[in-house]
Amino acid sequence: MGGPEGQGVPRKVMEKLSESLVRCLLYTEVSYSLRRLAAFQIQNLYIGPQPESELYQTKPPDLNPLFPGAEAKPDPIKGGLRVSSFFTYNCLADSRDLYSECLRTFWSCPNCDLYMPLTPLERMQHEASCRPAEEQQQQEEESKGVKAGSSSSSSLSRVYHCDVCNEDLTLTSTEILKHKRQHMYSAK
């Protein structure tokens, strides 16, 4: 019953699947449009010609696995490396910013209750700089012990007088905001 396919799938099912696949491929309508780029778009499209020393600080990338037998030379107009008469590698201007907005999703930090749209990279940067609440409390306790006359542990720290707890604290600007927010949450 398995047939020559050896898959255990009946022949009629395979034929119906093949027929449906062909029908899908042949009768699928694809919408597209062509348009000419404006002069200002072309102007910012390529990185432009660059000296070889600036193009690759250490050494040019090994293009052999991608393009066997091709000899890449710097393109004098577009920049990047010309692999063939119709293909130039690494010549487009950086388009990171075009895609960063669509990667933003709302995220809430488990440590500091931050809730805002962030890209994955911004989220990783925040997670690296944000400490859990326990560590923040320990740091605040340590900073309470440090009075205005002593040297600060960080060059960004400064003396801050909190009117709510009536103490002089040596904190960074970010820590001051967190300290103020802590008083706001404890008052609720």
C-alpha contacts under 8 A as a table, 3 or more apart, distances in Angstrom:
res1	aa1	res2	aa2	distance
1	M	8	G	7.16
1	M	10	P	6.47
2	G	5	E	6.80
2	G	6	G	5.64
2	G	7	Q	6.34
2	G	8	G	4.17
2	G	9	V	5.70
2	G	10	P	5.81
2	G	11	R	7.61
3	G	6	G	6.08
3	G	8	G	7.36
3	G	9	V	7.75
3	G	10	P	6.96
3	G	11	R	6.68
5	E	8	G	7.46
5	E	9	V	7.63
6	G	9	V	7.73
9	V	13	V	6.86
9	V	14	M	6.93
10	P	13	V	5.43
10	P	14	M	6.53
11	R	14	M	5.08
11	R	15	E	6.19
12	K	15	E	5.11
12	K	16	K	6.11
13	V	16	K	5.14
13	V	17	L	6.08
14	M	17	L	5.08
14	M	18	S	6.07
15	E	18	S	5.04
15	E	19	E	6.05
16	K	19	E	5.08
16	K	20	S	6.10
17	L	20	S	5.12
17	L	21	L	6.09
18	S	21	L	5.09
18	S	22	V	6.20
19	E	22	V	5.21
19	E	23	R	6.12
20	S	23	R	5.04
20	S	24	C	6.03
21	L	24	C	5.07
21	L	25	L	6.23
22	V	25	L	5.17
22	V	26	L	6.01
23	R	26	L	5.24
23	R	27	Y	5.87
24	C	27	Y	5.58
24	C	28	T	5.73
25	L	28	T	5.66
37	L	41	Q	6.09
37	L	42	I	6.44
38	A	41	Q	5.27
38	A	42	I	6.42
39	A	42	I	5.19
39	A	43	Q	6.10
40	F	43	Q	4.97
40	F	44	N	6.67
41	Q	44	N	5.56
41	Q	45	L	6.12
42	I	45	L	4.97
42	I	46	Y	7.39
43	Q	46	Y	7.21
44	N	47	I	7.53
44	N	93	A	7.00
45	L	92	L	5.87
45	L	93	A	5.67
46	Y	78	K	5.40
46	Y	79	G	6.88
46	Y	91	C	5.55
46	Y	92	L	4.43
46	Y	93	A	4.95
47	I	78	K	6.37
47	I	79	G	5.71
47	I	80	G	7.54
47	I	91	C	5.77
47	I	92	L	5.74
47	I	93	A	4.77
47	I	94	D	7.97
48	G	76	P	7.73
48	G	77	I	5.90
48	G	78	K	4.62
48	G	79	G	4.44
48	G	80	G	7.83
48	G	91	C	7.38
49	P	74	P	7.97
49	P	75	D	6.76
49	P	76	P	5.26
49	P	77	I	5.48
49	P	78	K	5.93
49	P	79	G	4.22
49	P	80	G	7.57
50	Q	54	E	6.45
50	Q	55	L	6.02
50	Q	76	P	7.99
50	Q	79	G	6.17
51	P	54	E	5.48
51	P	55	L	6.19
52	E	55	L	4.90
52	E	56	Y	6.55
52	E	74	P	7.47
53	S	56	Y	6.09
53	S	57	Q	5.92
54	E	57	Q	5.79
55	L	80	G	7.41
56	Y	59	K	5.61
56	Y	60	P	5.55
56	Y	61	P	7.92
62	D	65	P	7.36
63	L	66	L	5.31
63	L	67	F	5.79
63	L	68	P	7.53
63	L	70	A	7.94
63	L	72	A	7.78
64	N	67	F	5.12
64	N	68	P	4.73
64	N	69	G	6.77
64	N	70	A	7.13
65	P	68	P	5.91
67	F	70	A	5.63
67	F	83	V	7.79
70	A	83	V	6.16
70	A	84	S	7.48
71	E	83	V	6.34
72	A	81	L	5.54
72	A	82	R	5.36
72	A	83	V	4.66
72	A	84	S	7.72
73	K	81	L	5.23
73	K	82	R	5.26
73	K	83	V	6.91
74	P	79	G	6.37
74	P	80	G	5.74
74	P	81	L	4.41
74	P	82	R	5.80
75	D	78	K	5.77
75	D	79	G	4.86
75	D	80	G	5.84
75	D	81	L	5.56
75	D	82	R	5.29
75	D	88	T	7.35
76	P	79	G	6.02
78	K	91	C	5.86
78	K	92	L	7.86
79	G	90	N	7.75
79	G	91	C	5.11
80	G	88	T	6.50
80	G	89	Y	5.69
80	G	90	N	4.79
80	G	91	C	4.16
80	G	92	L	7.85
81	L	88	T	5.49
81	L	89	Y	5.02
81	L	90	N	6.49
81	L	91	C	7.04
82	R	85	S	7.27
82	R	87	F	6.26
82	R	88	T	4.22
82	R	89	Y	6.12
83	V	86	F	7.99
83	V	87	F	5.72
83	V	88	T	5.58
83	V	89	Y	6.60
84	S	87	F	5.14
84	S	88	T	6.91
85	S	88	T	8.00
88	T	91	C	6.29
92	L	95	S	7.95
94	D	97	D	7.82
95	S	98	L	5.40
95	S	99	Y	7.21
96	R	99	Y	5.68
96	R	100	S	6.26
97	D	100	S	5.18
97	D	101	E	7.19
98	L	101	E	6.85
99	Y	102	C	5.57
99	Y	103	L	6.62
100	S	103	L	5.22
100	S	104	R	6.74
100	S	119	T	6.51
101	E	104	R	5.52
101	E	119	T	7.55
103	L	118	L	7.83
103	L	119	T	5.44
103	L	120	P	7.30
104	R	117	P	5.39
104	R	118	L	4.81
104	R	119	T	4.42
104	R	120	P	7.42
105	T	116	M	7.85
105	T	117	P	4.74
105	T	118	L	5.65
105	T	119	T	6.65
106	F	115	Y	6.69
106	F	116	M	5.13
106	F	117	P	3.91
106	F	118	L	6.32
107	W	114	L	7.80
107	W	115	Y	5.49
107	W	116	M	5.71
107	W	117	P	6.02
107	W	118	L	6.77
108	S	113	D	6.09
108	S	114	L	5.28
108	S	115	Y	4.13
108	S	116	M	6.69
109	C	112	C	5.80
109	C	113	D	5.20
109	C	114	L	5.09
109	C	115	Y	6.52
109	C	127	E	7.79
110	P	113	D	5.90
110	P	114	L	7.86
110	P	132	P	7.85
111	N	130	C	6.89
111	N	131	R	6.38
111	N	132	P	4.69
111	N	133	A	5.78
112	C	130	C	7.25
112	C	131	R	7.87
112	C	132	P	7.36
112	C	133	A	7.12
118	L	121	L	7.86
118	L	122	E	5.70
118	L	123	R	5.84
119	T	122	E	5.17
119	T	123	R	6.14
120	P	123	R	5.03
120	P	124	M	6.22
121	L	124	M	5.14
121	L	125	Q	6.26
122	E	125	Q	5.04
122	E	126	H	6.15
123	R	126	H	5.09
123	R	127	E	6.12
124	M	127	E	5.08
124	M	128	A	6.17
125	Q	128	A	5.17
125	Q	129	S	6.41
126	H	129	S	5.19
126	H	130	C	5.78
127	E	130	C	5.20
127	E	131	R	7.67
128	A	131	R	7.85
131	R	135	E	6.10
131	R	136	Q	6.44
132	P	135	E	5.46
132	P	136	Q	6.45
133	A	136	Q	4.99
133	A	137	Q	6.20
134	E	137	Q	5.16
134	E	138	Q	6.28
135	E	138	Q	5.05
135	E	139	Q	6.13
136	Q	139	Q	5.06
136	Q	140	E	6.09
137	Q	140	E	5.02
137	Q	141	E	6.11
138	Q	141	E	5.08
138	Q	142	E	6.18
139	Q	142	E	4.97
139	Q	143	S	6.01
140	E	143	S	4.92
140	E	144	K	6.03
141	E	144	K	5.11
141	E	145	G	6.66
142	E	145	G	5.33
142	E	146	V	6.83
143	S	146	V	5.07
143	S	147	K	7.91
143	S	169	L	6.01
143	S	170	T	5.94
143	S	171	L	7.20
144	K	147	K	7.07
144	K	167	E	7.61
144	K	168	D	7.41
144	K	169	L	5.67
144	K	170	T	7.67
146	V	150	S	6.53
146	V	169	L	6.97
146	V	170	T	6.77
147	K	150	S	5.92
147	K	168	D	6.44
147	K	169	L	6.63
147	K	170	T	7.19
148	A	159	V	6.06
148	A	168	D	6.53
148	A	169	L	7.18
148	A	170	T	6.95
152	S	155	S	6.92
152	S	157	S	6.24
152	S	158	R	7.38
152	S	170	T	6.77
153	S	157	S	7.27
154	S	157	S	5.32
156	L	172	T	5.60
156	L	173	S	7.78
157	S	170	T	5.92
157	S	171	L	4.81
157	S	172	T	4.18
157	S	173	S	7.32
158	R	170	T	5.19
158	R	171	L	5.53
158	R	172	T	6.11
158	R	173	S	7.95
159	V	168	D	6.49
159	V	169	L	5.56
159	V	170	T	4.40
159	V	171	L	6.42
160	Y	168	D	5.56
160	Y	169	L	5.08
160	Y	170	T	5.99
160	Y	171	L	6.70
160	Y	176	I	7.46
161	H	166	N	6.79
161	H	167	E	5.64
161	H	168	D	4.34
161	H	169	L	6.15
162	C	165	C	5.78
162	C	166	N	5.28
162	C	167	E	5.49
162	C	168	D	6.41
162	C	169	L	7.42
163	D	166	N	4.74
163	D	167	E	7.24
164	V	183	H	7.51
171	L	174	T	7.90
171	L	175	E	5.61
171	L	176	I	5.99
172	T	175	E	5.13
172	T	176	I	6.20
173	S	176	I	5.08
173	S	177	L	6.44
174	T	177	L	5.22
174	T	178	K	6.30
175	E	178	K	4.97
175	E	179	H	5.98
176	I	179	H	4.98
176	I	180	K	6.19
177	L	180	K	5.13
177	L	181	R	6.13
178	K	181	R	5.01
178	K	182	Q	6.06
179	H	182	Q	5.05
179	H	183	H	6.57
180	K	183	H	5.26
180	K	184	M	6.44
181	R	184	M	4.92
181	R	185	Y	6.26
182	Q	185	Y	5.23
182	Q	186	S	6.14
183	H	186	S	5.09
183	H	187	A	6.11
184	M	187	A	5.28
184	M	188	K	6.73
185	Y	188	K	5.40
